[in-house]
Amino acid sequence: GLYAYGALTVTNTAFISNTALADGGGVWANKNVTLSGGRFEKNTSYQGGGGLYVSSNGNLTLTDTVFLSNTTQGGGGGAFVANDATLNGGRFENNRCLDTSCMGGGLHAYNAILSGTVFISNTAQETGGGAQVSKDATVNGGRFERNSGNTGGGLSVDSTVYLTGTQFISNTAASKGGGLYVSGGSSRL
């Protein structure tokens, strides 16, 4: 769909049915990405980020963007962010991470601040059906519903998680943490 080596700002734009043989079916970005509105739908990648891939050189700032029915073999069915992600609103729905070691059906990020973000019916074969965060996560409001994974059906966090007013509804894990799985650090709920 789009290859961006510099900083990228996208407003009310749709990326639909794009395919990448590597990362970022809809968008691959090397620097900071700012998304406002718009949607990523039915994109496919064979490594990471079915809808969006942001490299470790950049961060993601997202406001009210929708990720719908994106697929990847690697991490982040909807979006893969190798660094920090700050999400305000937005929806990740029916995204898939298909490889047996795949993490983050909807979202995979290193650190994440989520405010009012909704994750519905996303699937990861390994951890974080809705979302997987490799380090720290702060989640204010939002909802994780009907997501599935091996561990952390709704949300999986590898270090510390802070939750305020967040709903976990009907998520499923084949192993541990149907709604939430925290593998280290601490939790403040």
Secondary structure, DSSP 8 states (H G I E B T S, - for coil): -EEESS-EEEES-EEES-EESSS-SSEEESS-EEEES-EEES-EESSS-SSEEE-TT--EEEES-EEES-EESSS-SSEEEEEEEEEES-EEES-EE-STT-B-SSEEEEEEEEES-EEES-EESSB-SSEEESS-EEEES-EEES-EEEE-SSEEESS-EEEES-EEES-EEEEE-SSEEE-SS-EE-
